[in-house]
Amino acid sequence: METHIRSITKSLTWRIFGLVFTFMIGWLVTGSLKLGLTLGLLDFFSKLGTFYLHERLWMKIRWGRLDGATVTDPGAGI
């Protein structure tokens, strides 16, 4: 189980990577630094909340999880 702060931190760091890449692509495609930054920021804020929700929903799904107490092989599940 993850804490809310861990999910929030993962969401923020993932979106920062996305912001940088979206900004660079927007800038290269349009040739406008301002438009590239605008696209990057719109993308950042629109996806930040949805990623957090996605993470929290997946926390409720047991499929594919290994119970740490019963795992004897550290490579199990890989």
C-alpha positions as CSV (number, residue, x, y, z in Angstrom):
1,M,0.0,0.0,0.0
2,E,1.3,3.5,-0.8
3,T,0.7,6.7,1.1
4,H,-1.1,9.6,-0.4
5,I,2.0,11.7,-0.3
6,R,4.0,9.0,-2.2
7,S,1.3,9.0,-4.9
8,I,1.3,12.8,-5.1
9,T,5.1,12.9,-5.3
10,K,5.1,10.3,-8.1
11,S,2.4,12.2,-9.9
12,L,4.3,15.5,-9.7
13,T,7.6,14.0,-10.8
14,W,6.0,12.2,-13.7
15,R,4.2,15.3,-14.8
16,I,7.3,17.4,-14.6
17,F,9.0,15.0,-17.1
18,G,5.9,15.3,-19.3
19,L,5.9,19.1,-19.0
20,V,9.5,19.3,-20.3
21,F,8.9,17.0,-23.2
22,T,5.6,18.6,-24.2
23,F,7.1,22.0,-24.0
24,M,10.1,21.0,-26.2
25,I,7.8,19.3,-28.8
26,G,5.4,22.3,-28.8
27,W,8.3,24.7,-29.2
28,L,9.9,22.7,-32.0
29,V,6.6,22.2,-33.9
30,T,5.4,25.8,-33.6
31,G,8.7,27.7,-33.4
32,S,7.2,29.7,-30.5
33,L,8.7,29.5,-27.0
34,K,5.5,31.0,-25.5
35,L,3.1,28.6,-27.3
36,G,5.3,25.7,-26.4
37,L,5.3,26.7,-22.7
38,T,1.5,27.2,-22.8
39,L,1.0,23.8,-24.3
40,G,3.3,22.3,-21.7
41,L,1.5,23.9,-18.8
42,L,-1.9,23.0,-20.1
43,D,-0.8,19.4,-20.5
44,F,0.8,19.4,-17.0
45,F,-2.2,20.6,-15.1
46,S,-4.8,18.6,-17.0
47,K,-2.9,15.3,-16.5
48,L,-1.6,15.8,-13.0
49,G,-5.0,15.1,-11.3
50,T,-5.9,12.3,-13.7
51,F,-2.6,10.5,-13.0
52,Y,-3.1,10.7,-9.3
53,L,-6.6,9.3,-9.6
54,H,-5.3,6.5,-11.8
55,E,-2.7,5.6,-9.2
56,R,-5.2,5.6,-6.3
57,L,-7.6,3.4,-8.3
58,W,-4.9,0.9,-9.1
59,M,-4.1,0.7,-5.4
60,K,-7.6,-0.8,-4.9
61,I,-7.0,-3.6,-7.5
62,R,-5.4,-6.7,-6.0
63,W,-4.6,-8.3,-9.4
64,G,-0.9,-8.8,-10.0
65,R,0.2,-8.0,-6.5
66,L,2.4,-10.3,-4.4
67,D,1.9,-10.6,-0.7
68,G,5.2,-9.6,0.8
69,A,4.7,-12.0,3.8
70,T,4.5,-15.1,1.5
71,V,7.1,-14.2,-1.1
72,T,10.2,-16.4,-0.6
73,D,11.9,-15.7,-4.0
74,P,13.0,-12.0,-4.2
75,G,12.7,-12.4,-8.0
76,A,9.1,-13.6,-7.9
77,G,6.8,-11.6,-10.0
78,I,9.5,-10.3,-12.4
